[in-house]
Amino acid sequence: MKNLKEFPKFFQIEEQFPVFHRNKAGKVVYDILTVQVISKFILNKKAVGKIFYKDYAELNAEETFETNRGMLKIYEENLGIFINADNFLKNAIYQYFNEEDTKEVQNCCQFFKTKNTDEAVRKILLPAIKYEINRVLEKLGNNWNASFPKKFLSIAFKNGTLIMSTKNKKWKFVKEKSYKYLATTYFNTDFMSFLEEKKENRLFSFLKFKLGLDTEEKEQFIKALIFDWFFIENKSHHIICFVGKHSSGKSTFMEHIKSFSNFSSWCSTISLSRLVGSKFSNPEWFYSNNIFCNETSEKYFKDNSTFKLLVAKEVLSVEQKGIDPIFLRAFSKLICLGEDPIKIKTDGGTDKRIMNFKFSNSFFLFSEKERYDYINYIKEIQEEDKTDGDALLQYLSFQKYEDMAQILIQGFLEFCNKNYADNKRSFKTKYEEIFELEMEEFAKIQNPYLVSYESYFEPCKNACINLTSLMKIVQKLEISNIKIYIEDKMLKENTGLYSLNNEISFSNIIEKKATYDLRIDIGDLVFLITGYFSIDELIELGKIDIKNKNIIKKLNKIFSKKNSYLYEFI
């Protein structure tokens, strides 16, 4: 386990940089201090002895990643967990300047004269202080590189810490809380021995019913997946999407899960359009273990670059309004909720990274006694009721921490048994194996053209198309200065590069050696010519590869979508 060191004091900083001097007349004149010096003043007074560590530090990453930045976390002794340090540092700055013996330092800060206090803190002092901390942590070695898994997950309870080691595939509970366990999640209850029992709990009964988990294999998979939500160091390359009608219970379930983030910044909530469709971002979105996207919109996202980088755990450029961009590698797990699946450009295998689960709209029945027992439970653990009278949420919340802890232990054991940490796409591979029927249904929802596409060839899948006649039709469309690579799986001698410029020339060349504007299967070319599908629809289906993006508008004018009766005559 990591041997973290306390944040040290900057020695003699006050002596080296006095805040004022007296002129010849004896009048007090305040000196102008740099932001870096003021930052050290604040850290000396507020941060000495605290335990910080820099999470997700890429010490050997590509050049663009800034190692002096990172996701700073500070140890909260009362809870036994590390939390995002930003709020602590902001409060430390405000406290420092509100104290009587430091108020005079404001007179040494030029930026206080040109900016308001909030702006000065957010844009100037906070980044400077974080820079100083990062610089010190580099020397102390208080860095944690999430690219190299620590191979254990720690969760703090009121009476100790639960440690689940994926290295030796064992878990243990220790009756102490310490920064050395690197816990970032807190359960506001005592850990009890009954959690070892294999009985089905209320929370999982709800999930089993809502998700239609009709086999033991599916049940085990979901438990392992929940463990993976918490086990941030496992770089799973997938996105989870819970789909269901309004009031199906998916949001209620997420509110229940998010309750664990009350103290630990365990999750962030942001709309999908702001996350992947907006120019500006907030680094704090990516500091948490999970990002929840509420209500996936009907909007189709053509720009999937942020989406792909986030899922693949690549370096992101987080552009902030009025502040320099930050380069960071986000390890947050992305979980989306909505009435419809995510509609996003599927190039680069984007669609192959989404795991969809449907929430049933049927009501989950529970006993009235259990629901009302919740009130006594809340009193017992001395927690506020935050359900706003939601009966279902009250039911789920009754013994919520115990239920979740039990699922985590069971999920951990399944995670280890199936070796889900061995491959970044292991969860998706298993999902495709056991949720095959569900995947087919979601594919039809996600790509409405897919049903039409599949049914087109259904009567005669081995039909041959006369390519010579087809290209004559293409020629009549007055397409010029365009190179099309056509693939014909039935008559391979037709496969090759077709150059259209008044006349048609053909080269029987393999795809790797060909320079073309677009690549298309011969059957899909029929769709274009007849107007059965548009260019955009075939792109969304992943059935056409356009190398020259400049010709898309031209192609859309030539191959316009229209009422086609071709299918009826085949």
TORZA-102184 format. One record per residue (C-alpha): chain; x, y, z; residue number from 1; residue in three letters. Coordinates in steps of 0.2 Angstrom, whole numbers, plus 5000, padded with zeros to 4 digits. Each point is the difference from the previous one (the first is absolute). Layout:
<nodes>
unit,east,north,up,pos,code
A,X,Y,Z,NUM,ALA
...
</nodes>
This chain:
<nodes>
unit,east,north,up,pos,code
A,5000,5000,5000,1,MET
A,5006,5018,4996,2,LYS
A,5011,5008,5013,3,ASN
A,4993,5018,4999,4,LEU
A,5009,5014,5009,5,LYS
A,4993,5016,5009,6,GLU
A,5000,5016,4991,7,PHE
A,5016,5010,5006,8,PRO
A,5002,5018,5004,9,LYS
A,5009,5012,4989,10,PHE
A,5014,5006,5012,11,PHE
A,5005,5018,5002,12,GLN
A,4987,5006,4987,13,ILE
A,4993,5013,5011,14,GLU
A,5018,5007,5004,15,GLU
A,5005,4999,4982,16,GLN
A,4985,5010,4994,17,PHE
A,4994,5013,5012,18,PRO
A,4983,5007,4996,19,VAL
A,5005,5018,5003,20,PHE
A,5014,5012,5004,21,HIS
A,5002,5018,5006,22,ARG
A,5006,5014,4989,23,ASN
A,5011,5014,5006,24,LYS
A,4986,5009,5008,25,ALA
A,4995,4985,5010,26,GLY
A,4984,4997,4990,27,LYS
A,4995,4982,4997,28,VAL
A,5001,4995,4982,29,VAL
A,4993,4983,4994,30,TYR
A,5011,4990,4989,31,ASP
A,4993,4991,4984,32,ILE
A,5001,4982,5002,33,LEU
A,4999,4987,4986,34,THR
A,4986,4988,5000,35,VAL
A,5012,4985,5003,36,GLN
A,5006,5008,5016,37,VAL
A,4982,5004,5006,38,ILE
A,4996,4982,4996,39,SER
A,5014,4994,5011,40,LYS
A,4994,5011,5014,41,PHE
A,4983,4992,4999,42,ILE
A,5006,4983,5000,43,LEU
A,5012,5003,5015,44,ASN
A,4985,5005,5010,45,LYS
A,4986,4988,4994,46,LYS
A,5008,4984,4992,47,ALA
A,5015,4995,5011,48,VAL
A,4998,4983,5007,49,GLY
A,4986,4995,4988,50,LYS
A,5000,4985,4989,51,ILE
A,4998,5004,4982,52,PHE
A,5003,4988,4985,53,TYR
A,4999,5003,4981,54,LYS
A,4989,4987,4992,55,ASP
A,5001,4995,4982,56,TYR
A,5018,5007,4998,57,ALA
A,5008,4994,4984,58,GLU
A,5018,5000,5003,59,LEU
A,5005,4992,4984,60,ASN
A,4986,5006,4989,61,ALA
A,5001,5009,4983,62,GLU
A,5007,5017,4999,63,GLU
A,4983,5009,5000,64,THR
A,4996,4994,5018,65,PHE
A,5004,5012,5013,66,GLU
A,5007,4991,5015,67,THR
A,5000,5015,5011,68,ASN
A,4981,5000,4999,69,ARG
A,4990,4986,5007,70,GLY
A,4984,4996,5010,71,MET
A,5005,5006,5017,72,LEU
A,4992,4991,5014,73,LYS
A,5001,5003,5019,74,ILE
A,4997,4988,5014,75,TYR
A,4985,5003,5011,76,GLU
A,5004,4992,5017,77,GLU
A,4982,5000,5007,78,ASN
A,4994,4989,4985,79,LEU
A,5016,4991,4996,80,GLY
A,5000,5004,4982,81,ILE
A,5008,5011,4987,82,PHE
A,4989,5014,4992,83,ILE
A,5003,5012,4986,84,ASN
A,5011,5014,5008,85,ALA
A,4993,5015,4990,86,ASP
A,4987,5004,5013,87,ASN
A,5012,4999,5014,88,PHE
A,5012,5011,4991,89,LEU
A,4987,5013,4995,90,LYS
A,4995,5001,5019,91,ASN
A,5018,5001,5005,92,ALA
A,5002,5015,4989,93,ILE
A,4985,5009,5006,94,TYR
A,5004,4997,5018,95,GLN
A,5018,5006,4998,96,TYR
A,4995,5017,4994,97,PHE
A,4986,5002,5013,98,ASN
A,5012,4998,5014,99,GLU
A,5006,5016,5009,100,GLU
A,5018,4996,4998,101,ASP
A,4999,4997,4982,102,THR
A,4988,5013,4993,103,LYS
A,5015,5012,4997,104,GLU
A,5007,4987,4987,105,VAL
A,4985,5005,4989,106,GLN
A,5008,5017,4997,107,ASN
A,5015,4990,4993,108,CYS
A,4990,4992,4987,109,CYS
A,4998,5010,4984,110,GLN
A,4987,4988,4993,111,PHE
A,4988,5004,5014,112,PHE
A,4999,5018,4993,113,LYS
A,4995,4994,4982,114,THR
A,4989,4985,5004,115,LYS
A,4986,4996,5012,116,ASN
A,5004,4988,5014,117,THR
A,4991,4985,4993,118,ASP
A,5009,5002,4983,119,GLU
A,5017,5003,5009,120,ALA
A,4998,4984,5010,121,VAL
A,4993,4989,4986,122,ARG
A,5011,5006,4985,123,LYS
A,5016,5005,5009,124,ILE
A,5003,4994,5018,125,LEU
A,4992,4982,4999,126,LEU
A,5010,4995,4984,127,PRO
A,5016,5007,5008,128,ALA
A,4998,4991,5016,129,ILE
A,4996,4984,4991,130,LYS
A,5016,5002,4990,131,TYR
A,5010,5002,5016,132,GLU
A,4993,4985,5008,133,ILE
A,5003,4990,4984,134,ASN
A,5018,5005,5000,135,ARG
A,5002,4995,5018,136,VAL
A,4991,4983,4997,137,LEU
A,5012,4996,4986,138,GLU
A,5015,5001,5013,139,LYS
A,4990,4991,5014,140,LEU
A,4994,4986,4988,141,GLY
A,4982,5003,5005,142,ASN
A,4994,4995,4982,143,ASN
A,4989,4986,4995,144,TRP
A,5000,4994,4982,145,ASN
A,4983,4993,4996,146,ALA
A,5008,4992,4984,147,SER
A,5008,4988,5011,148,PHE
A,4987,4992,5011,149,PRO
A,5002,5000,5019,150,LYS
A,4990,4984,4999,151,LYS
A,4989,5003,5015,152,PHE
A,4985,5009,5003,153,LEU
A,4997,5008,5018,154,SER
A,4984,5006,5007,155,ILE
A,4998,5009,5017,156,ALA
A,4987,4996,5012,157,PHE
A,4996,5008,5017,158,LYS
A,5009,4986,5009,159,ASN
A,5015,4996,4988,160,GLY
A,5005,4997,4982,161,THR
A,4995,4986,4988,162,LEU
A,5014,4995,4988,163,ILE
A,4998,4990,4985,164,MET
A,5016,4994,4992,165,SER
A,4999,4994,4981,166,THR
A,5018,4995,5001,167,LYS
A,4997,4985,5013,168,ASN
A,4981,5000,4997,169,LYS
A,4996,5002,5018,170,LYS
A,4991,5013,5011,171,TRP
A,5002,5005,5018,172,LYS
A,4993,5013,5012,173,PHE
A,5012,5009,5011,174,VAL
A,4994,5010,5015,175,LYS
A,5009,5016,4996,176,GLU
A,4999,5014,4988,177,LYS
A,5016,5007,4993,178,SER
A,5006,5010,4985,179,TYR
A,5012,4985,4995,180,LYS
A,4984,4990,4994,181,TYR
A,4996,5014,4986,182,LEU
A,4982,4998,5003,183,ALA
A,4989,5013,4990,184,THR
A,4982,4993,5005,185,THR
A,4992,5001,5017,186,TYR
A,4985,4989,5006,187,PHE
A,4991,5009,5015,188,ASN
A,4997,4984,5009,189,THR
A,5010,4986,5010,190,ASP
A,5007,4985,4990,191,PHE
A,4991,4984,5006,192,MET
A,5005,4982,4998,193,SER
A,4983,4995,4993,194,PHE
A,5006,5008,4984,195,LEU
A,5009,4984,4996,196,GLU
A,4984,4991,4998,197,GLU
A,4994,4996,4983,198,LYS
A,4982,5005,5003,199,LYS
A,4992,5011,4987,200,GLU
A,4997,5018,5006,201,ASN
A,4987,5013,4996,202,ARG
A,5010,5010,4988,203,LEU
A,5005,4985,4989,204,PHE
A,4982,4994,5000,205,SER
A,4995,5016,4993,206,PHE
A,5014,5000,4987,207,LEU
A,4996,4981,4995,208,LYS
A,4982,5005,4997,209,PHE
A,5003,5016,4991,210,LYS
A,5013,4994,4988,211,LEU
A,4992,4983,4997,212,GLY
A,5015,4990,5006,213,LEU
A,4993,4983,4996,214,ASP
A,5016,4989,5002,215,THR
A,5013,4999,5014,216,GLU
A,5014,5004,4987,217,GLU
A,4991,5017,4997,218,LYS
A,4998,5003,5019,219,GLU
A,5019,4997,5003,220,GLN
A,5005,5011,4985,221,PHE
A,4990,5015,5008,222,ILE
A,5008,4998,5017,223,LYS
A,5017,5000,4992,224,ALA
A,4995,5015,4990,225,LEU
A,4995,5010,5016,226,ILE
A,5017,4995,5008,227,PHE
A,5008,5007,4984,228,ASP
A,4991,5017,5003,229,TRP
A,5009,5002,5016,230,PHE
A,5017,4992,4994,231,PHE
A,5006,5015,4990,232,ILE
A,5017,4993,4997,233,GLU
A,4993,4987,4988,234,ASN
A,5000,5009,4983,235,LYS
A,4984,4992,4993,236,SER
A,4997,5006,4983,237,HIS
A,4981,5001,5000,238,HIS
A,4986,5012,5004,239,ILE
A,4984,4994,5009,240,ILE
A,4983,5007,4995,241,CYS
A,4984,4996,5009,242,PHE
A,4985,5003,4989,243,VAL
A,4982,5000,5005,244,GLY
A,4984,5010,5000,245,LYS
A,4996,5014,5011,246,HIS
A,4997,4994,5018,247,SER
A,5008,4983,4997,248,SER
A,5011,5002,5015,249,GLY
A,5017,5002,4991,250,LYS
A,5002,5018,5007,251,SER
A,4995,4994,5017,252,THR
A,5013,4987,5000,253,PHE
A,5014,5012,4995,254,MET
A,4995,5012,5014,255,GLU
A,5002,4985,5012,256,HIS
A,5017,4997,4993,257,ILE
A,5005,5018,5000,258,LYS
A,4996,5001,5018,259,SER
A,5018,4993,5003,260,PHE
A,5008,5015,4993,261,SER
A,4993,5012,5013,262,ASN
A,5017,5002,5008,263,PHE
A,5012,4992,4988,264,SER
A,4997,5009,4983,265,SER
A,4997,4982,4994,266,TRP
A,4990,5006,4985,267,CYS
A,4996,5015,4989,268,SER
A,4984,5003,4991,269,THR
A,4999,5009,4983,270,ILE
A,4990,4999,4985,271,SER
A,5007,4990,4985,272,LEU
A,4998,5015,4988,273,SER
A,5011,5011,5012,274,ARG
A,5013,4986,5002,275,LEU
A,5003,4995,4982,276,VAL
A,4991,5014,4990,277,GLY
A,5006,5016,5009,278,SER
A,5016,5010,4996,279,LYS
A,5004,5003,5018,280,PHE
A,5002,4988,5014,281,SER
A,5004,4999,5019,282,ASN
A,5015,4990,5006,283,PRO
A,4990,4996,5016,284,GLU
A,4988,4989,4989,285,TRP
A,5014,4988,4998,286,PHE
A,5007,5000,5018,287,TYR
A,4986,4988,5006,288,SER
A,4999,4981,4998,289,ASN
A,4984,5001,4990,290,ASN
A,4992,5012,4988,291,ILE
A,4981,4998,4999,292,PHE
A,4991,5007,4985,293,CYS
A,4982,5003,5004,294,ASN
A,4987,4998,4986,295,GLU
A,5010,4997,4984,296,THR
A,4992,5011,4987,297,SER
A,4993,4996,4983,298,GLU
A,5014,5010,4993,299,LYS
A,5012,4991,4988,300,TYR
A,5018,5004,5004,301,PHE
A,5011,5000,4984,302,LYS
A,5015,5006,5010,303,ASP
A,5005,4985,5011,304,ASN
A,5018,5004,5003,305,SER
A,4998,5004,5019,306,THR
A,4989,4985,5002,307,PHE
A,5013,4989,4992,308,LYS
A,5014,5007,5010,309,LEU
A,4990,4999,5017,310,LEU
A,4996,4982,4997,311,VAL
A,5017,4995,4994,312,ALA
A,5008,5009,5015,313,LYS
A,5011,5011,4988,314,GLU
A,5007,5017,5004,315,VAL
A,4986,5013,4999,316,LEU
A,5003,5019,4997,317,SER
A,4987,5008,5012,318,VAL
A,4997,5017,4993,319,GLU
A,4994,5013,5013,320,GLN
A,4992,5017,4997,321,LYS
A,5013,5013,5004,322,GLY
A,5013,4988,5006,323,ILE
A,5014,4990,4992,324,ASP
A,4994,4983,4995,325,PRO
A,5006,4985,5011,326,ILE
A,5006,4984,4993,327,PHE
A,4995,4985,5010,328,LEU
A,4996,4981,4999,329,ARG
A,4982,4997,5006,330,ALA
A,4997,4983,5008,331,PHE
A,4982,5004,5004,332,SER
A,4987,4987,4996,333,LYS
A,4986,5007,4990,334,LEU
A,4982,4995,5004,335,ILE
A,4985,5007,4990,336,CYS
A,4982,5000,5003,337,LEU
A,4986,5004,4988,338,GLY
A,4984,4994,4991,339,GLU
A,5010,4996,4984,340,ASP
A,5018,4993,4997,341,PRO
A,5014,5012,4996,342,ILE
A,5000,5006,4982,343,LYS
A,5018,5003,4995,344,ILE
A,5011,4998,4985,345,LYS
A,5005,4982,5000,346,THR
A,5017,5001,4991,347,ASP
A,5015,4993,5009,348,GLY
A,4989,4987,5008,349,GLY
A,4991,5013,5012,350,THR
A,4984,4989,4999,351,ASP
A,5010,4985,5006,352,LYS
A,5005,5008,5016,353,ARG
A,4982,5003,5006,354,ILE
A,4991,4988,5012,355,MET
A,4981,5003,5000,356,ASN
A,4989,4994,5014,357,PHE
A,4981,5002,4999,358,LYS
A,4990,5005,5016,359,PHE
A,4983,4991,5000,360,SER
A,4985,5012,5002,361,ASN
A,4991,4987,5011,362,SER
A,4998,5005,5019,363,PHE
A,5012,4992,5012,364,PHE
A,4989,4994,5015,365,LEU
A,5006,5002,5018,366,PHE
A,4993,4998,5017,367,SER
A,4993,5015,5009,368,GLU
A,5008,4995,5016,369,LYS
A,5018,5000,4992,370,GLU
A,4997,5017,4993,371,ARG
A,4994,5008,5016,372,TYR
A,5015,4991,5009,373,ASP
A,5011,5012,4990,374,TYR
A,4995,5014,5012,375,ILE
A,5007,4991,5015,376,ASN
A,5016,4995,4990,377,TYR
A,5003,5018,4996,378,ILE
A,4999,5005,5018,379,LYS
A,5012,4986,5005,380,GLU
A,5014,5005,4988,381,ILE
A,4996,5019,5004,382,GLN
A,4998,5005,4982,383,GLU
A,4988,5012,4992,384,GLU
A,4986,4993,4989,385,ASP
A,5004,5007,4982,386,LYS
A,4986,4990,4991,387,THR
A,4987,5014,4999,388,ASP
A,4987,4987,5004,389,GLY
A,5005,4988,4986,390,ASP
A,4993,4984,5005,391,ALA
A,5011,4989,4989,392,LEU
A,5015,5010,5005,393,LEU
A,4996,4998,5018,394,GLN
A,4999,4981,4997,395,TYR
A,5016,4999,4991,396,LEU
A,5008,5011,5013,397,SER
A,4995,4989,5015,398,PHE
A,5017,4992,5005,399,GLN
A,5007,5007,4984,400,LYS
A,5018,5000,5005,401,TYR
A,4999,4982,5006,402,GLU
A,4992,4995,4984,403,ASP
A,5012,5008,4989,404,MET
A,5015,4994,5011,405,ALA
A,4994,4982,4998,406,GLN
A,4998,5002,4981,407,ILE
A,5018,5007,4999,408,LEU
A,5007,4985,5009,409,ILE
A,4990,4988,4989,410,GLN
A,5005,5010,4984,411,GLY
A,5018,5001,5006,412,PHE
A,5001,4981,5001,413,LEU
A,4991,4998,4983,414,GLU
A,5012,5013,4992,415,PHE
A,5015,4990,5006,416,CYS
A,4993,4983,4995,417,ASN
A,4997,5006,4982,418,LYS
A,5016,5010,4999,419,ASN
A,4992,5016,4994,420,TYR
A,5016,5010,5003,421,ALA
A,5009,4990,4987,422,ASP
A,4993,5009,4985,423,ASN
A,4993,5018,4998,424,LYS
A,4986,4993,4990,425,ARG
A,4996,4985,5010,426,SER
A,4983,5006,5007,427,PHE
A,4994,5005,4982,428,LYS
A,5005,4983,4994,429,THR
A,4991,4991,5014,430,LYS
A,4985,5012,4997,431,TYR
A,4999,4995,4982,432,GLU
A,5000,4982,5004,433,GLU
A,4986,5000,5013,434,ILE
A,4989,5015,4995,435,PHE
A,5000,4995,4981,436,GLU
A,4981,5002,4998,437,LEU
A,5000,5017,5009,438,GLU
A,5014,5006,4989,439,MET
A,4990,4997,4984,440,GLU
A,4985,5009,5007,441,GLU
A,5010,5015,5005,442,PHE
A,5009,5000,4983,443,ALA
A,4983,5002,4991,444,LYS
A,4996,5015,5012,445,ILE
A,5017,5008,4999,446,GLN
A,5000,4999,4981,447,ASN
A,4983,5001,4993,448,PRO
A,5006,4996,4982,449,TYR
A,5007,4983,5006,450,LEU
A,4983,4991,4999,451,VAL
A,4998,5006,4982,452,SER
A,5018,4996,4996,453,TYR
A,4999,4982,5006,454,GLU
A,4983,4997,4992,455,SER
A,5005,5006,4983,456,TYR
A,5011,4985,4997,457,PHE
A,4989,4988,5009,458,GLU
A,4991,4991,4985,459,PRO
A,5016,4997,4990,460,CYS
A,5017,5003,5009,461,LYS
A,5010,4992,4986,462,ASN
A,4993,5011,4986,463,ALA
A,5013,5007,4988,464,CYS
A,5000,5018,4993,465,ILE
A,5006,5004,4983,466,ASN
A,5014,5012,5004,467,LEU
A,5002,5006,4982,468,THR
A,4982,5005,4999,469,SER
A,5000,5008,5017,470,LEU
A,5016,5011,4996,471,MET
A,4991,5006,4984,472,LYS
A,4986,5006,5011,473,ILE
A,5013,5009,5011,474,VAL
A,5008,5008,4985,475,GLN
A,4983,5007,4994,476,LYS
A,4999,5009,5017,477,LEU
A,5014,5011,4994,478,GLU
A,5013,4996,5013,479,ILE
A,5017,5006,4995,480,SER
A,5017,5001,5008,481,ASN
A,4996,4986,5013,482,ILE
A,5008,4984,5005,483,LYS
A,4989,4986,5007,484,ILE
A,5007,4984,5007,485,TYR
A,4986,4987,4998,486,ILE
A,5000,4983,5009,487,GLU
A,4991,4985,4992,488,ASP
A,5000,4985,5012,489,LYS
A,4991,4989,4987,490,MET
A,5010,5004,4984,491,LEU
A,5017,5005,5007,492,LYS
A,5007,5004,4983,493,GLU
A,4988,5016,5001,494,ASN
A,5009,5006,5016,495,THR
A,5011,5014,4997,496,GLY
A,5003,5019,4996,497,LEU
A,4987,5009,4989,498,TYR
A,5006,5017,4993,499,SER
A,4986,5011,4994,500,LEU
A,5004,5014,4988,501,ASN
A,4989,5001,4985,502,ASN
A,5005,4982,4998,503,GLU
A,5001,4985,5012,504,ILE
A,5018,4992,5002,505,SER
A,5002,4985,5011,506,PHE
A,5016,4994,5009,507,SER
A,4999,4982,5009,508,ASN
A,5011,5006,5015,509,ILE
A,4999,4995,5018,510,ILE
A,4992,5013,5012,511,GLU
A,5017,5003,5010,512,LYS
A,5008,5006,4984,513,LYS
A,4986,5010,4993,514,ALA
A,4997,5019,5002,515,THR
A,4982,5004,5000,516,TYR
A,4987,5012,5005,517,ASP
A,4987,4988,5007,518,LEU
A,4999,4981,5002,519,ARG
A,4983,4991,4999,520,ILE
A,4993,4982,4998,521,ASP
A,4991,4998,4984,522,ILE
A,4984,4996,5008,523,GLY
A,5001,5016,5010,524,ASP
A,5003,5010,4984,525,LEU
A,4983,4994,4994,526,VAL
A,4993,5007,5015,527,PHE
A,5008,5017,4996,528,LEU
A,4995,5000,4981,529,ILE
A,4982,4995,5004,530,THR
A,4998,5013,5014,531,GLY
A,4996,4986,5013,532,TYR
A,5013,5007,5012,533,PHE
A,5009,5016,5000,534,SER
A,5019,5003,5002,535,ILE
A,4998,5005,5018,536,ASP
A,4989,4985,5004,537,GLU
A,5013,4988,4993,538,LEU
A,5014,5009,5010,539,ILE
A,4990,4998,5016,540,GLU
A,4998,4981,4996,541,LEU
A,5019,4999,4997,542,GLY
A,4997,4994,4982,543,LYS
A,5010,5013,4991,544,ILE
A,5017,5007,5002,545,ASP
A,5003,5017,4994,546,ILE
A,5019,5005,4999,547,LYS
A,4996,5017,4992,548,ASN
A,4989,5009,5012,549,LYS
A,4998,5015,4987,550,ASN
A,4989,4990,4988,551,ILE
A,4986,4996,5013,552,ILE
A,4990,5015,4995,553,LYS
A,5002,4996,4981,554,LYS
A,4995,4982,5003,555,LEU
A,4985,5005,5010,556,ASN
A,4994,5010,4985,557,LYS
A,5002,4986,4988,558,ILE
A,4994,4986,5011,559,PHE
A,4985,5008,5008,560,SER
A,4988,4989,5010,561,LYS
A,4983,4997,4992,562,LYS
A,4986,4988,5000,563,ASN
A,5007,4984,4994,564,SER
A,4989,4985,4994,565,TYR
A,5015,4989,4995,566,LEU
A,4998,4988,5014,567,TYR
A,4982,4996,4995,568,GLU
A,5006,4994,4983,569,PHE
A,5015,4989,5005,570,ILE
</nodes>
